[in-house]
Amino acid sequence: MTDSDRIDPEIETEAGELVRPYVITRGRDLPDENEFSLITLVTTASDERQRPQRLSPEEQQVLEMCSNGYLSVAEIAGHSQLPLGVVKVLLSSLAEGGYLVTRAPVPSARLATRTLLQEVLDGLKALPV
């Protein structure tokens, strides 16, 4: 191998950082934006017997983390030290396989209108003391 055939170490490092997430996700695309938000809660399905041993080490790690109760997507990404996009792909795959149960975040409550608050106040004032 000649000097001109050698790959620049900086380029090789950058290529490794790009290839690893692709390998971990097996080239799968990100799930829909609405499927997994940062605060979506995830836990393992109750049937431990259905868990195959053919899962990747990263998938096994996610299942192990989630086996103790609900964790948010953000917590899983933080504990696994994997990029958020990679975690979302892994979670989507595991959920499709029936290994995970997800719970969407509870939507924010509607704020009370001024009219409603006035009706409540009027009703309270009308109560006998």
Sequence and secondary structure as in RCSB ss.txt:
>XXXX:A:sequence
MTDSDRIDPEIETEAGELVRPYVITRGRDLPDENEFSLITLVTTASDERQRPQRLSPEEQQVLEMCSNGYLSVAE
IAGHSQLPLGVVKVLLSSLAEGGYLVTRAPVPSARLATRTLLQEVLDGLKALPV
>XXXX:A:secstr
  GGGS  HHHHHHHHHHHHHHHHTTT     TTT  TT EEEE S GGG  TTS HHHHHHHHHHTTS EEHHH
HHHHHT  HHHHHHHHHHHHHTTSEEEE          HHHHHHHHHHHHHS  
